[in-house]
Amino acid sequence: GNHTITSRIIDLDDNITQSGQTHTITVDSSLPTTSGTLTEDETWAGQILLTGDVTVPEHVTLTIQPGATINFQALADDNSSGANSSRSELVVGGSLVVNGTDTSKVLFTSSAATPARNDWYGIRVLNRGTIDLNHATIEYANYGIVYTQTSGLNEITIANCLIRHLSNVGIHATVQNDTTVFTGNITNNEIHSTGGYGIYLYNHSYGRSEPIIKDNSIHDVTTYGIYIYNYNRGILSNGLITENQITKSGTAFYLYNYNNTTISSTAVTNNNFHNNATGVYFLASYNASGYLSFIGNTFNNNSSYGLRIYSNNSNRTLYPSILNNIITNNGTGIHLQRESNGSLSPRAYFNTVTGNINNGFYLKNTSSSIFLYNDIQGNGGSGIDLLSSGTTSVHYNNIDNEHSYELKNNSSSAVDGRHNFWGTDATIQMDGGNNPKNIGRIYDIFDNGSIGSVDYSQWLSGAHTLTSQPIANLVEPADGHVTKGGIITIKGTAYAPAGIEYVELSVDGGQTWLPASGKNLWSYSWDNPVDGNHTITSRVIDLDGNITQSSQAHTITVD
């Protein structure tokens, strides 16, 4: 209702003087709270001007209807409070539900006639606060959304939103403390023109994140499109970064694992990283460990690196799986490096690595590296340039037409490079006989006596047909091999998109099957076979129970 306010003064002699001034105000509890704290659930619609910080407290829900415009008074906060006492913000300790639609979005913006970045602070979500944003535009703020979680299990949803023209980060989430689990769903948003990062996720002090970051378009951000930082026992688990388009950033996706941190069961799949300085940079330091998969991504026209993985004094082992990616026209295609302690054991299968300015693959101080079924062609440096402290297995790849070498071995360790197509020039040399010998397209012990050899035997006469279907192949013994008997070691390779349950081999042409040890690289010790001819073949059984038998068979003679 209407209320008339006036005042009076009582002096020390008890004289009362009433003011001649009155103010009439109207109280309407149905109006939105435009400054201060909500006392009950509210629903906002239409045009609303916030003059100061508005707080949605715990157990209260603010719902914003389709088509609403929430204007924040530019460079003002009549509460002089919050994260920035000179800029208004929406603070969520309870629940914020934004019900925009594709044709009727909700707008959070500055009130200025000529709006600018940092006119207002942003949407700030407190511990245990929840947000469900759909079809909203957030613009001209310092941050888009700032989320801090220090306890409990919590989920946020940010979907189909446009976040732009910010002086800082688009979406900023901090997850900390033991038993704290963040399960954010950030899907189908466009984030651009930010002064910091597009998306920043910070896990520390045992805080665990299980994010889904899917189908977002992130472009024209100053430093990182997506930045995930695990610090001091922070955990990234069961994360999925998929189907995002990230371009025109310093680094499209930066993952930093530092100080006793863990990454497990996290996949980076089907993203397009193009026209950045670096596509993906994964850095692990000080007791950081991780099982991380890069599957089906496109790395294109990134000026420094397509994919860079760097382990520095980690004291643990990183196991990156690099599968079925397209890496083209970057500075260096894939750069894998370890410095001081720990180990880096990459697995690279079915990748297309072509037309990069420098090397296709560059490996420094790696251990136990495996390259299977890759197409590596036309790179400006070497196809594979490696300095390895462990065993490197290179099988069934096409490595051709590199500017420098098809494979350059800079390490003292030998490289098992059997069953590859090495390009026309190298094949002509190999076919000329008197092998092993100095092959001009391979750099090894024949070029420098202090480094290891490359076993290029059983080379393929032409380019291998690469397929991402289940496949099993033999590496040894060679077809036509004659042996006295004793213990014969049989080795091979295998792959299945659904994952490998196990590999089997047969020494009687497929009549009976024996279990192999290992999966992508497998082996079997055959003890004292009888004299005569034996036909060896293999098959792979995937996690769905499908059996794929190899079309390849090697016949050996035991005498």
N, C-alpha and C positions, 0 to 999 in steps of 0.2 A: 504494500500500500504506500500512500504518500505520508511523509514525515517532515514536520517543520522544526528546524533546529535554530535555537538562539542561545544567548549567553548573558550572564550578569556578573558583577564584581561586588564583593563585600569588603569594605575597608576596615582598618583597625578600630574605627569608631562605630562599627556595626552598621554603617550606612550602606544601603543596597542600591546599586545603579544597574538597571537592566539595559542591555544593548538595544538599539533601535533596529538592528540588522537581523534579518532572518534568512535562512536558506531552506528551501523545500526540496527534499529528495524523494525519489521513488525506489522502493525495494521490490524487486521482482525475482523471486527465487528460480524462475524458469530461465533466466538469462544465463549465458555462459560466464564462467569465471575468467576474467581477462587479466587478473593479477592476483597472486596469492595462492592459497591451497584449496582444492576442492573438498567439500564436506560430505558429498554424496555422489553417486554415479551421475554423470552428465552425458548428454548427446548434443553434439555441435553440428550446425548446418549453416549454409549461406556464408556471408562475409563476416569475419570476426577479426578484431584488432586486439592483440595482446600488448599491453603497455609495460609489463614487467614479467618476471618469472612466474610461470604457472606450474604448480606441483600437483601431480596425481598421487595421493598417498596410498600406502598399503591397504588392500581390501577395497579399493575404489577403482571403478572402470570409467575411462573416458572413451566414448565412441564418436567417431567423426563420420558423417554421412557423405555419400557420393556428391561430388561437385563443390564441396565446401572449400573456401579459401581462408587459410589462417595467416593473417598478416602480423608480423612482429615489428613493433615500433623500432625503426632503424636507429642504431647507436643509442639505445636508451633502455633503462631498467628502473622502473619506479620503486622496486624493492631494494635496489642496490645490493643484491645478494647472489648466491649461486656460484658457478664456476667462473663467471665474469660479471662483476658488479656493474659494468657499463653496457651490457648487452643482455637482452631477454633470452630465455630458454624455456623449453618445455621439459619438465623433470618428471620422470615416470618411476614411482615406487610401487604402484599398483599395476594396472593394466591399461594399455593403449590399443584400441582396435580401430583401424582405418579401413573403411569399407568402400574405397574407390572402385570404379569399374573402368573397363577399357574405353568407354565413351564419356565417362564422367569422373575424371580423376580428382583427387584431393590435392590441394596446393599449399605447401608451407613456404612462405616467401617473405621478403622484406617489404615494409610499407613505403619505402622511398620511391619518389617519382622516377628517379634514375638509380635503380638498385645496384649495389656493388658487393663483392665478396666481403664477408665478415661484418655484414650489417647486423646480424643477430648470431647467437652462439650455436644453436642446434638443438637436437632432441637428445636428452641425456637420460639413460636408463640406469636406475640404481639396482643394487643387489636384490634379487628376487623379483624385480620388476619384469613384466612381460610386454612384448609388443608383437602385434600382428598387423603388418603394413601391407596393403594391397593397392596397387594402382595409385601411388602417391608421387608427387614431385616435390623434392626438397632442394632449395636453391638459395644462393646469396648468403650463406651462413659461414661460420668458421668451420664447424664440423657438420656432417649430415646427421649421423647417429653415433653416439658414444655410449657404449654398454660396458658395465663393470659388474662382474660376478665373483663373489668371495666365498660363497657357501651354497651347498645344495645342488640339485639337478634342475636345469632351466633350459628353456627352448625359446628362441625368437624366430619369427618368420618375416622376411623382407622379400616381397615378390612383386614383379611387374612394376617396379618403381624407377623413376628418373631422378638421379642425384647429380647435381651439376653446380658449377660456378662457386666453388668453395675455396677458402684460403688454406684449409688443412685436409683432413682425411674424410673420405666418403662414409665408410662404415668402420668404426673403431671398437673392437671388443677386447676386454681384458679378463682373463680367467685365472684365478689364483686360489691356492690353499688345497690341502688334501680333502678328498671326498667331493670336490667341486667339479661338476661335469656340465659342459656347455654343448648343446646339440642344436646349433643354429642352422637354419635353412635359408640360404641366400640365393634366390633363383630368379632368372629372367629379368634382371635389372640392367639399366644402362647407367654407367658412372663415367663422367668425363669432366674435364676442365677443373681439376682439383690441384691445389698447391702442394699436397703431400702425396698420399697413397690413395688408391681406389678403395681397397679393403685391407684392413690391418687386424690381425688376430695375434694376441700376445698371451701365451700360456706360461705361467711360472709358479714356483713353489708348490709343486705337485698338482697344480690345476690341469685338468684334462679337457681337451676339445675333441668333438666328433662332428665336424662341420660337413655340410653339403653345400658346396659353392658351384652352382650349375647354371649354364646357359646365360651367363652375363656378358654384356658388351662393355669393355672398359677401354677407354682411349683418351689420349691427350692428358695424361697425368704426369706430374713432374718427375717422380722417382720410380715408384713401384706400382704396377697394376694391382697385384695381390702380394702382401707381405705377411708371412706366418713366422713368428719368432717364438721358439721354445727356449726358455731360460730357467736355469736352476731347478732341474727335475720337472720341468713342464713336460706334458705328454700330448702328442698328437696321435690319435688312434681312430681307426675305421673312418678316416676322412675320405671324402670324394671331391675332387676338383675336376669338373668335367664339362665339356661342351662350351667352354668360355671362349670368347674372342677378345684378345688383348693386343692392342697396337698403339704405337706412338707413345711408348713409355720408356723410362730409363732401363728398367728390367721388368719384363712382363710379370714374372712370378718369382719371388725371392723367398726361399725357405731357409731359415737360419736356426740351427740346432746347437745350443751352447750350454755346457756345464751340466753333465749327468742327465741329459735329456733323452727322450725316447720317441721314435716314430715307429708305429706298427700298423700293418694292414691298411696303408693309405695309398690311394691310387690317383694319378694325374692322367686323365684319359680324354681323348677326342677333343682336345683344345686346339685352338689356332693361335699361335704366338708369332706375330709377323710385324715387321717394320719397327722393331725396338732396338735398343743397343744390345741387350741380351734377352733371349727367349726365357729360359729358366736357369736360375742359379741356386744350387743346393749346397750350403756351407755347413759343415759339422766340425765342432771344436770341443776339446776338453771333455772326454768321456761321453761323447754323443754317439748314439747308435741308431740304426734305422733300417727298416725294410720298406722300400718305397718303389712303386712301379710307375713307369712312364709308358703308356700304352695308347697307340693310335693317334698321337698328336701330330700336328704340322708345325714345324719350325722353319720359317721362311723369311729371308731378307732381314735378319737381325745382324747388325753391323759388326758386333764383337763375337758372340757365341750363339749357337742355337741352344744347346744344352751344356751347362757347366756344372760339374760336381767336384767339390773340393773338400777333402778331409784334412784337417790341420790339428795335430796333437790330440786326436780323439781317443786313443788308447782302446778303442773298440773297433768292431768291423761294420762297415756299411755294405749293404747288399742291394744296390740299385738294379732293377730289372728294366731294360730298355727294349721295348717290343713293338714292332709294327708301326714305327713312326716314320714320317717323311721329313727329312732334314735337308733343305736345299737353299742355296744362295745366301748362306750366312758367312760371317768372317771365318770362324772355325765351326765345323759341324757339331761334334761332341767332344768336350774337353773333360777328361777325368784325371784328377790329380790328388795325391796324398803327400803330406809333409809331416814327418816326425810321428812315430808311434801309430798303433792301430793298423788297420788294413782296409783296403778298398777293393771289393771283389764284384766287378760289374758283370752282368749278363746281357748281351745284346743279340736279339734275334729278329729276323725279318724286317729290318729297317732299310729304308731307301735313303742313302746318303750321297747326294750328287750335287755338283756345281758349286761347292763351297769355295771361298776364296783361298783359304789355307788348307789345313788337313781335314779329311773326313772324320777320322777318329784320332785324338791325341791322348795318350795315356802316359802318366808319369808316376812311378813308384806304386803302381797297382799290384795286386796279387790275385792269382787264380782267376784270370779273366777268360770269358768264353764268348766267342763270336760265331754264331750259326745262322746260315741262310740270309745273309745281308746282301744288298745290292749297293756296292760302293764304286762309284764311277765319276770321272771327270772333275775331280777336286783339284784345287790349285797347288796343294802341297802333296803329301802322301795320302794314300787311302787309309792306312793304319800306321801311325807313328807311335812307337811304344818304348817305354823304359820301365820294365817290369821286374819286380823282385820275386815273382812266383811263376807258376805255370800259366802259359797263355795258349789256349786252344782255339784254332781258327779253321772251321770246316764248312764246306758247302756254301761258300760265299762267291759272288762275282766281284772281283776287284780288278778294275780295268780303266785304262786311259787316265791314270793320275799324272799330274805334271811332274812330280818328283819320283816317288817309288810307289809300287802297289803296296808293299809292306816294308817299313823301315824299323829294324830291330836295333835299338840303342842300348840294350841291356846285356848282361852276361848270361842270362838264362836263355835256353833254347825255346823256340816256338814250334808247336805242333801245327803245321799248316797244310796238312794233307786234305785232298779232295776239295780243292778250290779251282775256279777258273781265274787265271791270272792275266787275262788279256791276250791279244793276238801276238804281240811281240815276245812276251815271256814264253808263251806256249811253243812258238817256233824254236826258241832256244832249248827248251826242255825236250822237245821232240827230237832235237839233234843228237841226243844220247850223251854218254859219259857222265851221267848224273850220280851223285850231287855235284854241282859245280857253281861257278859264279854266274848268277842270272842278273842281267843288267837292271831289271825292274824290281829286284829284291835286294835290300841292304842287310848283310849279315856277316858272318865270320869270314867269308871270302873277300869282303871289302875292308874288314878291320879285325885282326886276329884276337882282339881283346873282348869281342862281343860274341853272343851266342849264335847258333845256327838257326836256320829256318828249314824245317822239313817240308818241302813242297811236293813230295812224292805223291803218286796216284792222282796227279792233277787232272782236271776235267778238260776235255778237248774243246768245249764250247760253253757258252753261258748256261748256268744252271737255271731251270725254270723254278722260280720262287713262288710258293703258295703258302697261305696261312692256314691251310687245312692240316689235319693231323698227319704226321710224317715220321718215319723211322728210317735210319740209314746206318750202314756199316762203315767203320773207319779202319779197323784191322781185324784179322789179317787180310791182306790184299787178295783180290781174285787171282787164282792161279798159283797161290803160294804153296810151296812144298816144304814140309818140315819133318824132322825126325820123330816128333811126338813129344811125350812128357806133358808138361802143363802148358796149354795154349791159352793166351789171353785174347779174348774177343772184346772189342770196343765198338761203340757206336754213338749216334746222336738221335734225339727224338724231340718232338714238340707236339702239343695239342692245345688248341685255343681254350678249351674248357679246363685245362690242367691235366697233368698226367697222374693216373692212379698207379700204374706200374708199366714196365717194359718187359717183354719176353723175347727170347731168341730160340731158334730151332737150328739144330746141326744135322737134320735129316730131311731138309727141303720142305719143312712145314708139317710133317707127320706128327711130331710131338714138340712140346714147348717147354722151355726152361725159364725160371725167373732171373732177370738181370739185376744187378746192383746199381742204383742210381737212376736218374730220370733223363734230364736233358743231355747229360753225358753219362753213359751207362757202360758197364763192363761185366764180364763173366769169365771165370777161370775154369777152363775145360781140362779135366784131369785124365791124362793117359788115354786118348782116343785110340781106337783100333786102326790098323793100317787100312788104307784105301782112300777113295774120294768121298768128300763130305760137302754137302751144300748148306751154307749158313745163310739164314735170313732172320728178319726181326719184325716185331709188331709192337704197336703202342696201344694201351688201353687207357682211355681218358676217364675223368671223374664222373661222366655220365654213363659209363659202361660201354661206350662205343669202341670197337676193335678195328684198327686200321693196320693191315699188313703191308709191309714194304714190297714194292715191285722189284727191289734190288736183291740179288743173291750173289754170294761169293763161293766159288768152289775151290777147296783146298785139297791137297794130297798129303796124307800122312804115310810115311815110309820108314 
